[in-house]
Amino acid sequence: MDLGCAVGRTTVELADYFKEVVGVDLSHAFIEAAIDSLPSCNCLKSKIRFEVGNACDLDKSLGMFNLIFGGNLIDRLYDPAAFLL
Ligand SMILES: C[S@@+](CC[C@H](N)C(=O)[O-])C[C@H]1O[C@@H](n2cnc3c(N)ncnc32)[C@H](O)[C@@H]1O
């Protein structure tokens, strides 16, 4: 998971290393832009999805992840402890 993915640059990079990657951001506008700018290559599209979500209150239906990457995220959160716990 790329948490606080903005427009998904790192999400796409992570797809080189993982079978499945989910980019999550609080901003609807960023998630729409991420979906719109996803490279057209089918091999990437099948591995990547983007969803609106809140790092301080993540929806459990997102599932389990081998890695949660939160680049430049923690200092932007209104409740960093809720993200970490
Ligand atoms: C500084 S940007 C970092 C973007 C990207 N990870 C990078 O390193 O380039 C912080 C991102 O966190 C998102 N963000 C802020 N609060 C958030 C929250 N509570 N849950 C999810 N994303 C959040 C912002 O919308 C923004 O896209």
The ligand as a Gaussian input file, in Angstrom:
#p B3LYP/6-31G(d) Opt

LIG

0 1
 C        3.386000      15.624000       0.976000
 S        2.209000      14.657000       0.098000
 C        3.185000      13.194000      -0.199000
 C        2.814000      12.532000      -1.489000
 C        3.673000      11.335000      -1.881000
 N        3.574000      10.254000      -0.901000
 C        5.096000      11.759000      -2.071000
 O        5.955000      11.428000      -1.244000
 O        5.364000      12.446000      -3.061000
 C        1.122000      14.110000       1.425000
 C       -0.101000      13.385000       0.907000
 O       -0.813000      12.862000       2.008000
 C       -2.203000      13.033000       1.766000
 N       -2.889000      13.002000       3.062000
 C       -2.957000      13.968000       3.994000
 N       -3.672000      13.560000       5.049000
 C       -4.066000      12.287000       4.766000
 C       -4.852000      11.326000       5.448000
 N       -5.380000      11.566000       6.661000
 N       -5.058000      10.113000       4.875000
 C       -4.551000       9.844000       3.637000
 N       -3.806000      10.726000       2.926000
 C       -3.571000      11.930000       3.495000
 C       -2.294000      14.355000       1.022000
 O       -3.516000      14.462000       0.310000
 C       -1.056000      14.279000       0.124000
 O       -1.351000      13.674000      -1.099000

